[in-house]
């Protein structure tokens, strides 16, 4: 689900939603297995290092139990990148609000 990708990337940056059941993410993206690049790991990689995604990461599904089409991979990559950008905006707005509040208290 799109929401799970979005909330998982936000969770990587410490932004959690009260209405999200984070245990359902593991059921969607599969179980981690040693040495296998899972969808969850791909989402984490894209969410943290968006500009570094190469062909090796993009072609992860030959080692995964469920094959994904190119359309699905691009969709997941865009969702993760947008969620990362939103997390950065949330943090920057929070820092700006904190700065303005401290500046107004000094005056």
N, CA, C and O atoms as a GROMACS GRO file, in nm:
protein
  428
    1UNK      N    1   0.083  -0.118   0.000
    1UNK     CA    2   0.000   0.000   0.000
    1UNK      C    3   0.088   0.125   0.000
    1UNK      O    4   0.197   0.126   0.057
    2UNK      N    5   0.039   0.228  -0.065
    2UNK     CA    6   0.115   0.353  -0.073
    2UNK      C    7   0.137   0.415   0.064
    2UNK      O    8   0.244   0.468   0.093
    3UNK      N    9   0.034   0.408   0.147
    3UNK     CA   10   0.045   0.468   0.281
    3UNK      C   11   0.156   0.402   0.362
    3UNK      O   12   0.226   0.469   0.438
    4UNK      N   13   0.171   0.271   0.346
    4UNK     CA   14   0.273   0.201   0.424
    4UNK      C   15   0.413   0.244   0.382
    4UNK      O   16   0.501   0.261   0.467
    5UNK      N   17   0.435   0.263   0.254
    5UNK     CA   18   0.565   0.311   0.206
    5UNK      C   19   0.591   0.450   0.263
    5UNK      O   20   0.699   0.479   0.313
    6UNK      N   21   0.490   0.536   0.254
    6UNK     CA   22   0.500   0.673   0.302
    6UNK      C   23   0.532   0.677   0.451
    6UNK      O   24   0.625   0.746   0.493
    7UNK      N   25   0.455   0.603   0.531
    7UNK     CA   26   0.474   0.604   0.676
    7UNK      C   27   0.604   0.534   0.718
    7UNK      O   28   0.665   0.571   0.818
    8UNK      N   29   0.646   0.434   0.642
    8UNK     CA   30   0.772   0.368   0.674
    8UNK      C   31   0.890   0.464   0.657
    8UNK      O   32   0.979   0.469   0.741
    9UNK      N   33   0.890   0.541   0.549
    9UNK     CA   34   0.997   0.638   0.526
    9UNK      C   35   0.992   0.746   0.633
    9UNK      O   36   1.095   0.787   0.685
   10UNK      N   37   0.872   0.793   0.666
   10UNK     CA   38   0.861   0.892   0.774
   10UNK      C   39   0.913   0.834   0.905
   10UNK      O   40   0.978   0.905   0.981
   11UNK      N   41   0.885   0.709   0.932
   11UNK     CA   42   0.934   0.643   1.053
   11UNK      C   43   1.085   0.637   1.058
   11UNK      O   44   1.144   0.644   1.166
   12UNK      N   45   1.149   0.624   0.943
   12UNK     CA   46   1.295   0.626   0.938
   12UNK      C   47   1.352   0.758   0.988
   12UNK      O   48   1.464   0.762   1.041
   13UNK      N   49   1.276   0.864   0.971
   13UNK     CA   50   1.320   0.997   1.012
   13UNK      C   51   1.259   1.040   1.145
   13UNK      O   52   1.270   1.157   1.183
   14UNK      N   53   1.196   0.947   1.215
   14UNK     CA   54   1.143   0.977   1.348
   14UNK      C   55   1.006   1.039   1.351
   14UNK      O   56   0.961   1.085   1.456
   15UNK      N   57   0.938   1.043   1.238
   15UNK     CA   58   0.804   1.099   1.232
   15UNK      C   59   0.706   0.981   1.235
   15UNK      O   60   0.703   0.901   1.142
   16UNK      N   61   0.628   0.973   1.341
   16UNK     CA   62   0.535   0.861   1.354
   16UNK      C   63   0.392   0.912   1.357
   16UNK      O   64   0.365   1.022   1.407
   17UNK      N   65   0.303   0.833   1.304
   17UNK     CA   66   0.160   0.866   1.303
   17UNK      C   67   0.089   0.777   1.403
   17UNK      O   68   0.114   0.657   1.411
   18UNK      N   69   0.000   0.837   1.480
   18UNK     CA   70  -0.073   0.761   1.581
   18UNK      C   71  -0.170   0.660   1.520
   18UNK      O   72  -0.197   0.556   1.580
   19UNK      N   73  -0.222   0.689   1.402
   19UNK     CA   74  -0.323   0.603   1.342
   19UNK      C   75  -0.265   0.491   1.256
   19UNK      O   76  -0.342   0.416   1.195
   20UNK      N   77  -0.134   0.479   1.248
   20UNK     CA   78  -0.071   0.377   1.163
   20UNK      C   79  -0.029   0.256   1.244
   20UNK      O   80   0.032   0.270   1.350
   21UNK      N   81  -0.063   0.138   1.194
   21UNK     CA   82  -0.021   0.012   1.256
   21UNK      C   83   0.108  -0.030   1.188
   21UNK      O   84   0.105  -0.087   1.078
   22UNK      N   85   0.221  -0.004   1.252
   22UNK     CA   86   0.351  -0.028   1.190
   22UNK      C   87   0.385  -0.176   1.179
   22UNK      O   88   0.474  -0.213   1.103
   23UNK      N   89   0.317  -0.262   1.253
   23UNK     CA   90   0.342  -0.405   1.241
   23UNK      C   91   0.292  -0.460   1.108
   23UNK      O   92   0.338  -0.565   1.062
   24UNK      N   93   0.198  -0.390   1.046
   24UNK     CA   94   0.146  -0.436   0.917
   24UNK      C   95   0.245  -0.413   0.803
   24UNK      O   96   0.229  -0.470   0.695
   25UNK      N   97   0.346  -0.330   0.825
   25UNK     CA   98   0.446  -0.306   0.720
   25UNK      C   99   0.522  -0.434   0.688
   25UNK      O  100   0.546  -0.463   0.571
   26UNK      N  101   0.558  -0.511   0.790
   26UNK     CA  102   0.632  -0.635   0.766
   26UNK      C  103   0.551  -0.735   0.686
   26UNK      O  104   0.607  -0.808   0.605
   27UNK      N  105   0.421  -0.739   0.707
   27UNK     CA  106   0.340  -0.833   0.630
   27UNK      C  107   0.330  -0.791   0.484
   27UNK      O  108   0.316  -0.876   0.396
   28UNK      N  109   0.336  -0.661   0.458
   28UNK     CA  110   0.327  -0.612   0.320
   28UNK      C  111   0.457  -0.636   0.244
   28UNK      O  112   0.454  -0.681   0.130
   29UNK      N  113   0.569  -0.605   0.306
   29UNK     CA  114   0.696  -0.607   0.234
   29UNK      C  115   0.772  -0.737   0.249
   29UNK      O  116   0.881  -0.750   0.192
   30UNK      N  117   0.722  -0.832   0.319
   30UNK     CA  118   0.788  -0.961   0.330
   30UNK      C  119   0.878  -0.971   0.450
   30UNK      O  120   0.908  -0.871   0.516
   31UNK      N  121   0.920  -1.090   0.479
   31UNK     CA  122   1.004  -1.117   0.595
   31UNK      C  123   1.150  -1.103   0.555
   31UNK      O  124   1.189  -1.144   0.445
   32UNK      N  125   1.230  -1.045   0.643
   32UNK     CA  126   1.373  -1.033   0.615
   32UNK      C  127   1.439  -1.170   0.620
   32UNK      O  128   1.414  -1.249   0.711
   33UNK      N  129   1.521  -1.196   0.523
   33UNK     CA  130   1.599  -1.319   0.521
   33UNK      C  131   1.744  -1.281   0.503
   33UNK      O  132   1.775  -1.183   0.435
   34UNK      N  133   1.832  -1.356   0.561
   34UNK     CA  134   1.975  -1.326   0.554
   34UNK      C  135   2.023  -1.328   0.410
   34UNK      O  136   2.001  -1.425   0.337
   35UNK      N  137   2.089  -1.221   0.369
   35UNK     CA  138   2.148  -1.215   0.236
   35UNK      C  139   2.053  -1.182   0.124
   35UNK      O  140   2.094  -1.180   0.008
   36UNK      N  141   1.928  -1.156   0.153
   36UNK     CA  142   1.831  -1.125   0.048
   36UNK      C  143   1.788  -0.979   0.061
   36UNK      O  144   1.751  -0.934   0.169
   37UNK      N  145   1.793  -0.908  -0.049
   37UNK     CA  146   1.750  -0.770  -0.049
   37UNK      C  147   1.598  -0.771  -0.057
   37UNK      O  148   1.540  -0.807  -0.160
   38UNK      N  149   1.533  -0.731   0.050
   38UNK     CA  150   1.387  -0.731   0.053
   38UNK      C  151   1.333  -0.597   0.008
   38UNK      O  152   1.407  -0.499  -0.007
   39UNK      N  153   1.204  -0.593  -0.013
   39UNK     CA  154   1.139  -0.469  -0.051
   39UNK      C  155   1.155  -0.365   0.059
   39UNK      O  156   1.173  -0.247   0.030
   40UNK      N  157   1.148  -0.409   0.183
   40UNK     CA  158   1.164  -0.316   0.296
   40UNK      C  159   1.303  -0.252   0.293
   40UNK      O  160   1.317  -0.132   0.317
   41UNK      N  161   1.404  -0.331   0.263
   41UNK     CA  162   1.540  -0.278   0.255
   41UNK      C  163   1.554  -0.183   0.136
   41UNK      O  164   1.623  -0.081   0.146
   42UNK      N  165   1.488  -0.214   0.025
   42UNK     CA  166   1.490  -0.127  -0.092
   42UNK      C  167   1.425   0.007  -0.058
   42UNK      O  168   1.478   0.112  -0.095
   43UNK      N  169   1.310   0.004   0.011
   43UNK     CA  170   1.242   0.128   0.049
   43UNK      C  171   1.331   0.210   0.142
   43UNK      O  172   1.341   0.332   0.129
   44UNK      N  173   1.396   0.143   0.235
   44UNK     CA  174   1.485   0.212   0.328
   44UNK      C  175   1.602   0.275   0.253
   44UNK      O  176   1.639   0.389   0.281
   45UNK      N  177   1.659   0.202   0.159
   45UNK     CA  178   1.771   0.253   0.080
   45UNK      C  179   1.728   0.375  -0.001
   45UNK      O  180   1.798   0.477  -0.003
   46UNK      N  181   1.614   0.365  -0.067
   46UNK     CA  182   1.566   0.476  -0.148
   46UNK      C  183   1.528   0.595  -0.060
   46UNK      O  184   1.553   0.710  -0.096
   47UNK      N  185   1.469   0.567   0.056
   47UNK     CA  186   1.430   0.675   0.146
   47UNK      C  187   1.548   0.748   0.207
   47UNK      O  188   1.538   0.867   0.236
   48UNK      N  189   1.658   0.679   0.227
   48UNK     CA  190   1.775   0.741   0.289
   48UNK      C  191   1.876   0.793   0.187
   48UNK      O  192   1.937   0.897   0.209
   49UNK      N  193   1.893   0.722   0.078
   49UNK     CA  194   1.994   0.757  -0.022
   49UNK      C  195   1.932   0.766  -0.162
   49UNK      O  196   1.973   0.695  -0.253
   50UNK      N  197   1.835   0.853  -0.176
   50UNK     CA  198   1.759   0.861  -0.301
   50UNK      C  199   1.847   0.880  -0.424
   50UNK      O  200   1.824   0.817  -0.526
   51UNK      N  201   1.946   0.966  -0.414
   51UNK     CA  202   2.031   0.995  -0.529
   51UNK      C  203   2.131   0.886  -0.562
   51UNK      O  204   2.196   0.892  -0.666
   52UNK      N  205   2.145   0.787  -0.475
   52UNK     CA  206   2.244   0.682  -0.495
   52UNK      C  207   2.188   0.551  -0.549
   52UNK      O  208   2.260   0.452  -0.557
   53UNK      N  209   2.061   0.548  -0.584
   53UNK     CA  210   2.000   0.425  -0.633
   53UNK      C  211   2.056   0.394  -0.771
   53UNK      O  212   2.046   0.474  -0.864
   54UNK      N  213   2.115   0.277  -0.782
   54UNK     CA  214   2.173   0.234  -0.908
   54UNK      C  215   2.100   0.113  -0.963
   54UNK      O  216   1.994   0.075  -0.913
   55UNK      N  217   2.157   0.055  -1.067
   55UNK     CA  218   2.092  -0.059  -1.132
   55UNK      C  219   2.086  -0.181  -1.040
   55UNK      O  220   1.991  -0.258  -1.046
   56UNK      N  221   2.186  -0.200  -0.955
   56UNK     CA  222   2.186  -0.315  -0.865
   56UNK      C  223   2.068  -0.308  -0.770
   56UNK      O  224   2.000  -0.408  -0.748
   57UNK      N  225   2.045  -0.192  -0.712
   57UNK     CA  226   1.932  -0.175  -0.621
   57UNK      C  227   1.799  -0.182  -0.697
   57UNK      O  228   1.701  -0.236  -0.646
   58UNK      N  229   1.798  -0.127  -0.816
   58UNK     CA  230   1.675  -0.126  -0.896
   58UNK      C  231   1.633  -0.266  -0.938
   58UNK      O  232   1.513  -0.294  -0.949
   59UNK      N  233   1.728  -0.354  -0.961
   59UNK     CA  234   1.698  -0.491  -1.002
   59UNK      C  235   1.704  -0.587  -0.885
   59UNK      O  236   1.761  -0.696  -0.897
   60UNK      N  237   1.646  -0.548  -0.772
   60UNK     CA  238   1.651  -0.631  -0.652
   60UNK      C  239   1.557  -0.750  -0.659
   60UNK      O  240   1.577  -0.848  -0.587
   61UNK      N  241   1.454  -0.746  -0.744
   61UNK     CA  242   1.349  -0.846  -0.734
   61UNK      C  243   1.387  -0.985  -0.784
   61UNK      O  244   1.313  -1.080  -0.758
   62UNK      N  245   1.499  -1.001  -0.854
   62UNK     CA  246   1.536  -1.137  -0.894
   62UNK      C  247   1.582  -1.218  -0.774
   62UNK      O  248   1.593  -1.340  -0.781
   63UNK      N  249   1.610  -1.149  -0.662
   63UNK     CA  250   1.648  -1.218  -0.539
   63UNK      C  251   1.533  -1.216  -0.438
   63UNK      O  252   1.549  -1.261  -0.325
   64UNK      N  253   1.420  -1.167  -0.479
   64UNK     CA  254   1.305  -1.153  -0.391
   64UNK      C  255   1.196  -1.250  -0.438
   64UNK      O  256   1.192  -1.287  -0.555
   65UNK      N  257   1.111  -1.289  -0.348
   65UNK     CA  258   1.011  -1.390  -0.382
   65UNK      C  259   0.903  -1.340  -0.476
   65UNK      O  260   0.846  -1.418  -0.552
   66UNK      N  261   0.873  -1.212  -0.472
   66UNK     CA  262   0.767  -1.157  -0.556
   66UNK      C  263   0.826  -1.060  -0.658
   66UNK      O  264   0.883  -0.959  -0.619
   67UNK      N  265   0.814  -1.088  -0.786
   67UNK     CA  266   0.870  -0.996  -0.886
   67UNK      C  267   0.786  -0.869  -0.896
   67UNK      O  268   0.664  -0.872  -0.880
   68UNK      N  269   0.853  -0.759  -0.922
   68UNK     CA  270   0.785  -0.631  -0.937
   68UNK      C  271   0.811  -0.577  -1.076
   68UNK      O  272   0.920  -0.594  -1.132
   69UNK      N  273   0.711  -0.512  -1.132
   69UNK     CA  274   0.728  -0.452  -1.264
   69UNK      C  275   0.807  -0.322  -1.250
   69UNK      O  276   0.821  -0.268  -1.140
   70UNK      N  277   0.858  -0.275  -1.360
   70UNK     CA  278   0.931  -0.147  -1.359
   70UNK      C  279   0.841  -0.035  -1.311
   70UNK      O  280   0.885   0.056  -1.241
   71UNK      N  281   0.716  -0.042  -1.348
   71UNK     CA  282   0.619   0.059  -1.306
   71UNK      C  283   0.607   0.062  -1.154
   71UNK      O  284   0.603   0.170  -1.094
   72UNK      N  285   0.601  -0.055  -1.091
   72UNK     CA  286   0.591  -0.063  -0.945
   72UNK      C  287   0.717  -0.009  -0.877
   72UNK      O  288   0.708   0.062  -0.777
   73UNK      N  289   0.833  -0.042  -0.932
   73UNK     CA  290   0.959   0.004  -0.874
   73UNK      C  291   0.972   0.156  -0.883
   73UNK      O  292   1.016   0.221  -0.788
   74UNK      N  293   0.933   0.212  -0.995
   74UNK     CA  294   0.938   0.358  -1.011
   74UNK      C  295   0.840   0.424  -0.916
   74UNK      O  296   0.871   0.526  -0.855
   75UNK      N  297   0.722   0.366  -0.902
   75UNK     CA  298   0.621   0.420  -0.812
   75UNK      C  299   0.672   0.419  -0.667
   75UNK      O  300   0.658   0.518  -0.596
   76UNK      N  301   0.732   0.309  -0.625
   76UNK     CA  302   0.787   0.298  -0.489
   76UNK      C  303   0.899   0.400  -0.470
   76UNK      O  304   0.907   0.464  -0.365
   77UNK      N  305   0.985   0.414  -0.570
   77UNK     CA  306   1.096   0.509  -0.561
   77UNK      C  307   1.044   0.652  -0.548
   77UNK      O  308   1.096   0.729  -0.467
   78UNK      N  309   0.944   0.688  -0.627
   78UNK     CA  310   0.888   0.823  -0.620
   78UNK      C  311   0.820   0.849  -0.486
   78UNK      O  312   0.835   0.956  -0.428
   79UNK      N  313   0.745   0.750  -0.437
   79UNK     CA  314   0.680   0.765  -0.307
   79UNK      C  315   0.782   0.786  -0.195
   79UNK      O  316   0.766   0.874  -0.111
   80UNK      N  317   0.886   0.704  -0.196
   80UNK     CA  318   0.989   0.715  -0.093
   80UNK      C  319   1.061   0.849  -0.101
   80UNK      O  320   1.090   0.910   0.002
   81UNK      N  321   1.091   0.894  -0.221
   81UNK     CA  322   1.160   1.023  -0.238
   81UNK      C  323   1.072   1.138  -0.192
   81UNK      O  324   1.120   1.230  -0.127
   82UNK      N  325   0.944   1.135  -0.225
   82UNK     CA  326   0.852   1.240  -0.183
   82UNK      C  327   0.832   1.240  -0.032
   82UNK      O  328   0.825   1.346   0.031
   83UNK      N  329   0.824   1.120   0.028
   83UNK     CA  330   0.810   1.110   0.173
   83UNK      C  331   0.933   1.165   0.242
   83UNK      O  332   0.923   1.230   0.346
   84UNK      N  333   1.050   1.139   0.185
   84UNK     CA  334   1.175   1.193   0.241
   84UNK      C  335   1.175   1.345   0.232
   84UNK      O  336   1.215   1.412   0.327
   85UNK      N  337   1.132   1.398   0.120
   85UNK     CA  338   1.127   1.543   0.103
   85UNK      C  339   1.030   1.605   0.203
   85UNK      O  340   1.059   1.710   0.261
   86UNK      N  341   0.915   1.542   0.224
   86UNK     CA  342   0.819   1.595   0.320
   86UNK      C  343   0.876   1.591   0.462
   86UNK      O  344   0.854   1.684   0.539
   87UNK      N  345   0.948   1.485   0.496
   87UNK     CA  346   1.010   1.476   0.628
   87UNK      C  347   1.110   1.590   0.647
   87UNK      O  348   1.116   1.650   0.755
   88UNK      N  349   1.188   1.619   0.545
   88UNK     CA  350   1.285   1.729   0.553
   88UNK      C  351   1.214   1.864   0.569
   88UNK      O  352   1.259   1.950   0.645
   89UNK      N  353   1.102   1.881   0.499
   89UNK     CA  354   1.025   2.005   0.512
   89UNK      C  355   0.965   2.018   0.652
   89UNK      O  356   0.963   2.128   0.708
   90UNK      N  357   0.918   1.909   0.707
   90UNK     CA  358   0.862   1.911   0.842
   90UNK      C  359   0.969   1.954   0.942
   90UNK      O  360   0.944   2.039   1.028
   91UNK      N  361   1.087   1.896   0.931
   91UNK     CA  362   1.196   1.933   1.021
   91UNK      C  363   1.238   2.078   1.003
   91UNK      O  364   1.265   2.147   1.101
   92UNK      N  365   1.244   2.126   0.879
   92UNK     CA  366   1.286   2.265   0.856
   92UNK      C  367   1.182   2.362   0.908
   92UNK      O  368   1.217   2.467   0.963
   93UNK      N  369   1.054   2.331   0.891
   93UNK     CA  370   0.949   2.418   0.943
   93UNK      C  371   0.950   2.419   1.096
   93UNK      O  372   0.927   2.523   1.158
   94UNK      N  373   0.977   2.305   1.154
   94UNK     CA  374   0.985   2.296   1.300
   94UNK      C  375   1.102   2.380   1.353
   94UNK      O  376   1.089   2.451   1.452
   95UNK      N  377   1.217   2.370   1.285
   95UNK     CA  378   1.334   2.448   1.326
   95UNK      C  379   1.307   2.597   1.309
   95UNK      O  380   1.348   2.677   1.394
   96UNK      N  381   1.241   2.637   1.201
   96UNK     CA  382   1.209   2.778   1.179
   96UNK      C  383   1.115   2.829   1.286
   96UNK      O  384   1.134   2.939   1.339
   97UNK      N  385   1.013   2.751   1.320
   97UNK     CA  386   0.918   2.792   1.423
   97UNK      C  387   0.986   2.803   1.558
   97UNK      O  388   0.957   2.895   1.635
   98UNK      N  389   1.075   2.710   1.587
   98UNK     CA  390   1.149   2.713   1.714
   98UNK      C  391   1.238   2.837   1.721
   98UNK      O  392   1.247   2.902   1.825
   99UNK      N  393   1.305   2.870   1.611
   99UNK     CA  394   1.391   2.986   1.606
   99UNK      C  395   1.310   3.115   1.624
   99UNK      O  396   1.349   3.203   1.701
  100UNK      N  397   1.198   3.126   1.554
  100UNK     CA  398   1.116   3.246   1.565
  100UNK      C  399   1.058   3.261   1.705
  100UNK      O  400   1.046   3.372   1.756
  101UNK      N  401   1.023   3.150   1.767
  101UNK     CA  402   0.970   3.155   1.903
  101UNK      C  403   1.077   3.201   2.001
  101UNK      O  404   1.049   3.282   2.090
  102UNK      N  405   1.200   3.152   1.986
  102UNK     CA  406   1.307   3.193   2.076
  102UNK      C  407   1.347   3.339   2.052
  102UNK      O  408   1.383   3.410   2.145
  103UNK      N  409   1.340   3.383   1.927
  103UNK     CA  410   1.373   3.521   1.894
  103UNK      C  411   1.271   3.617   1.952
  103UNK      O  412   1.307   3.724   1.999
  104UNK      N  413   1.142   3.580   1.948
  104UNK     CA  414   1.038   3.666   2.002
  104UNK      C  415   1.042   3.672   2.155
  104UNK      O  416   0.999   3.771   2.214
  105UNK      N  417   1.090   3.567   2.219
  105UNK     CA  418   1.100   3.565   2.365
  105UNK      C  419   1.213   3.656   2.412
  105UNK      O  420   1.205   3.714   2.520
  106UNK      N  421   1.319   3.669   2.332
  106UNK     CA  422   1.433   3.753   2.368
  106UNK      C  423   1.400   3.902   2.354
  106UNK      O  424   1.458   3.986   2.423
  107UNK      N  425   1.308   3.934   2.265
  107UNK     CA  426   1.275   4.074   2.239
  107UNK      C  427   1.184   4.133   2.343
  107UNK      O  428   1.148   4.250   2.334
   0.00000   0.00000   0.00000
